[in-house]
Amino acid sequence: MDKDKFLKSLTLKEKCAFLAQQDGFVGKVDRIIGTGIKPLDNPRGGDDYYRLPEEACTSQYHPVCFPSMTNIGMTWNKDMAYQAGVSIAKECKSNSEVVSWIFRPGINIKRSPLCGRNFEYVSEDPILSGAIGGHYIKGVQSQGVGACAKHYAVNHQEYQRMTMNAVVSERALKEIYLKSFEEAFMVEKPWSVMTAYNKVNGKWVNSSPELMGYLRNDLQYDGLVVSDWAAVHEDKVAAHLNGMDVETAPVECHSAELEQGVLDGDISESYLDQSIKRVLSFQEKVEGIQYTEVDMEELHEQSIDMARDSIVLLRNEENVLPLASDDKILVVGQLANSPVIMGYGSGHMNGYRTDIPFEKIKNYNPNVQFTQGYEQSEGAPAVYLENSELVEEAVQMSSRVDKVIIFAGYAYSHETEGRDREDILLPKSQRVLIEALLEAHRNVSLVITSGSAVDIGAFNNRLKGVVFTGLAGEGYGTAIADILFGTSEPGGRLAETFPVRLEDTPSYLSFTAEGEDTPNVFYGEDIFVGYRYYDKKRMDVLYPFGHGLSYTEFSYEMMGVEKRLERIIVAIKVSNTGALEGSTVIQLYTGKKGSKFKRSQQELKGFEKVTLSPGETKEIRMEIPISRMKIFSESQKDWVLEGGIYQLYLATSSRERIFGTDIEITSEDVNIIYDEMTPLGDYLNNTTFRNAIEQHSLEASKMMDQRFNPHLPLIAALPIYRLTEPLAGKPLFTKEMLQGIIKLCNEVGRG
């Protein structure tokens, strides 16, 4: 298409309308046939936002419900993430209306397990989130369907999600919350990005010069930027001036203000033309997409594979799992017969065919028994109710079996867009049931369904087995049965830390502004999100980030570490020394010895998943760019690489290390930690400064010594530049001398 010619054919009113939604379409011109493209949150849209009865799900096209993004993250498998993207794109094309633009994936960081939308997000770590999100995007777009990375940025709560203001340091922004987008874009740039509803540091994301500038300039993103639905407030012109292209809201809510802005001279048509060209470029990428039939049974099998690869075995005392086909087994819990396969909200999918866990378990062991354990209320949101008779029935039946498997978790609508969780405990009805069965039986295992971390600390150590399924999609029933009976391994690893209790979480005191008279949410944990926080505070956790058990055993042999062409290359040999096929995830963490800066104890920098047959050995090589060791210096407003000794850890979780070694990294970056506005007290703690003072003059040395200057504590908060002024009758330094001392302190460090 000749874009310039097309632009000349449009009136100003049509241009403004082009950058909003008309009848759900973006880029639509009523008088021009064939214009416009319709984005959807899932391959069907509409009805799939709501839980439908089974007959509705079979009477019309309903795409396969694949595992949630949380589960895709728990696979730690880049190839599986790519395949998940491919599969959902195929579903988009198998809709008779052909969906060419899908509002997925969500790659925000999991800040707190309370966030109601956590099931849509990958991880608490930006390296894992970015890698999985990037490969998912690559899979979607390999099929000619446009992906949309969301929600840019700092979108971590549902309470007041459309009006809240996240107050977060620039360093945490760059190193944690924007890093997942940066890492994803390094794998594959999505054809569109969706901005979040909220403000960050006082400015709406879609009109923030800082955040939109980072997206457009630092990340060099030249694709289409759209707002979340009706998310442009106060000043639509400012959003377009700062790089947003489309507000996903009815044209009646958007274009008139934009048109008036052009007429008033607040924005030139050239900004509109830029955005229109981006819409047209997006349309060109997807215009060749055509309806394509798919084998729904094949996609259903893929959903089972993804679930198997994501389900995590957290605990397995006395090898209580896998089960044997001749074990006497009692399955307890309504979730075994009515599984929750997906979170609620605009990303919800009903599914093509839901596998029922108890039915699939009976295929392995026809004599397995079942009892309900708890009741489910009518209506939405549903809750699970206590029923003492059902608990007593479960206890009595448990006396006649070898092993008890309890299915627990949350009902539909409990984890949802629009509402956060109140706590991370299992429903009271389930806790009462679990306690009763633990009192009555010695072999009790727990299967947990949830989109985020759960507190089971009250009974964790008394359970023989614990399996975390996430929200594993429609194939979950088959997958969990295969894992419980050992015909498939539990392939998942945690993508977030399970805390001992909610009160231990980094953002516990500042998760939302609920109960406050301000919409400001202060990110007081700063860069210490997830495992970074627990490591720094040396806190116990229930289960660490990256943790997951296997049914087989592995041995590891370090093959070497080397630096080459601005990369660190790590080689490790992995062998399956057990009797079953299985997978392990090699995780590479780094820390810094003697850092000048506030740092995490360790940070994930790379990972690889390997699946091995019994007796098989493979060598795994990970190449990590040294630039990944940089931190964001707020004083320099730039990324800096600190030279020195770094610690490298190969591990199977953040708390389970295999090998550790040191590596030296040289850097020419000047790591500025002192400047003219740094308080005098900070310099007084620096040996280099004190030595320089002593060499400068005896008078200055005494002035900086409390034994001779009792007023020193009173002036310690003064910025250092004040010493070049006659505060004490005459300046202690010339400006040139002070600059030399500051330079020397920065070169040597905190000393």
C-alpha positions, 0 to 999 in steps of 0.5 A: 500500500502507498501509505502517503497516498492513503493518508492524503485521501483521509479527512482529519475526522477520519484520521482521528477516528482511525486511531480509536475503535469503530465497532471493535475495529481499529483502523476502520474507515467507513467509506473504504471497504476492507479497512480495519482490524479487530483485536481480541483477548482470546481466539474466540472473544465474547462468550469465552470471557464467561464460564459457560455450561457444557452444552454451550461449549460444544454447540459452537466453536470454542478453542482449546484452553491452553495452560495460563501464562503462569504455567507456561512460565513454570515450564522454564522451556523456551521451546514449549513457550514458542509452541504455545504461541504457535498453537494459540495462533492456529486457533485464531485462524481456525475461528470462522471470523479469523482473529489476526490480532491477539492481546497476549502475552502478559509479561508483567512481573509478579510483585505480590501473590495477591494480584488477582491477575497473576495467572496471566503473568509469567514470573517474579523474575525479568529474565525468565519472564522475558525469555518465556514471553519473547518465545511465546510472541515469536510463536504467535507471529510465526503464524502471521498473527499479531501478538501484543505484549502487555501491560506496559508497565508496572501493572501489579494490582487490580484494586484501583487498577485504572486510577492508582499511581505506582511510585517506584524508583528509576532503578527498580523500573529499569532493572525489574519492571521494564527489564522483562519487556526488554528481554522479550523484545530481544527474542522477538519484537511484538507487532503491538504493545499495550499500555497499562491503565495506571500512573507511574510516578505521577503520570499516566503510562500512555502519556509519560515521556519517561516510560513512552520514551524508554519504549520508543527510544531505549528499546527502539520499539517502532511497532504499534502501541495501543492503550488498554480499554478506555485507558487514556484519561485527562489528555488524549493529545499528550498520549499521542505526542508521547508515542501512543498510537491507538486508544482501544475505546469507542471512537465517540470517546476519543477522536473528537478531543484529538481532532480539536487538539489538531485544530487548536494547534496542540498536535500536528497532523504529522503525529497522527500520520505516524500512528496511522502508518504504524496501524497500516504496517500492522495491517500489512503484516496480518492481511495475508492471514486466512481461515485454516482448519486445525485438528482440535484433537491434536491441539487438545493433546498439545494442551496436555503436553504443556500441562505435564511440562508445567506441573510442579512436584514440590514435596515427595516424602518417602517417594509417596508418588508416583502411585501404583495401579494396585494402591488403595487410593482415596481421592478427596475434593470437588476440584477432582471432578470439577476442575478449574482450568483458567483464571477469570476475566478478559483472558478466560477461555472455556475450552474445547473439551475439559479432561476430568482428573478423577475420570483419568485417575480411574483409567489407571486404577478402577478401584479408586474411591472418591468423596467430595470433601467440601461444597461449592456455593451457587453463583459467582464468585463461587466459594467452597463451603464447610460441611462437617458430614462430608469431612467425617465421610472422608475421614471414615473412608480414609481408614480403608485406603493406603493413600489419600490424595486431596484436590484443593485450590480456588473456585472459578472467579476467585482469581480474576481480572478486576479483583485481588485476592484477600489472602493466600490461604486455601479456603477454610473448608479445605483447611479443615478437611486437610487437618482432619485427614492428616490426623486420621492418615499417615499418607496424605498428598495435596494437589493445589490448583492456583494461579499464584503462590499459596500458604500451606505452611500450617500443614506442609511438613505433615504432607507426604506429597505436594503437587502445584498445578497452577491453572493448567488448561483443559488438558490438566485432568489427563496431565495430573493423572499421568503425573500421579501415576508416573507415566509422565514426569512433573516437568515444572519448576516454580516461577515464583517464591512460595513464602512461609506466610503472606506477611513475609512477602516483599510488598506486604505493607504496600501492595495496594493503597486500600484503606488510604486517602491516596491512590499512591502505591509505594514500591518500598521493596525497590529492586528486592522483588521475589527471591531477591528480597528473601535472599537479602533478608536471609529469610526462610521460604516455603518453597524457593524460586525455581524449585521442583522435584523429579521422579529420577536422579541427576548428576552434574559435572562442571565443564568450564567457565570462560569469557569470550567476546563480551559473553560468559560461556558456562558448560555443564555436563548433566546425566540422568542417573535414575531409572526414569526419563526426566528433566532438570532446569539448570539455572545460572545466578550471579552475585557481586563481591564487594559491590559499591552499589546496593545489590541483590545477593544473587540474580538469575541471568540464564537457564536451560531445560534438558530432558534425559532418558535413563543413563543419558548424558548431555553437555549444556552450554549457556552464553550470557552477555556480560551486559546482563551484569549491568545495573542502572545508576540513578546518579548517572542516569545510565546502565553501568558495568561494575568491574571486579569479582563476580560469583557464578552459581549453577543451581536447580533453584535459588536455594539449591546450588550445584556449583559455584565459582568466581569470575573477574570482569573488567570495566571502563565504566565510571561508577559514580557513587559520589558527587557534589550533592552527596552528604559530607557524612557519606564521605567521612565513612570513606578511607580515601576521602579521609586520607585525602583530607590528611594530605590536604591540610592539618586544619581540614583534617581536624575539621573532619574529626569529631574529637576536634570539631564537636559540631561535625555531626550537626553538619554531616548532612550538608552536601559536600560542595558547601565546603568550597564556601566560607562556611567556617570563615574560609573555604576548606577546598577550592572547587578544583580540589574537591572535584579531584577528591570526588573523582578519586573516591569514585575510582576507589569506591566506598573504601 
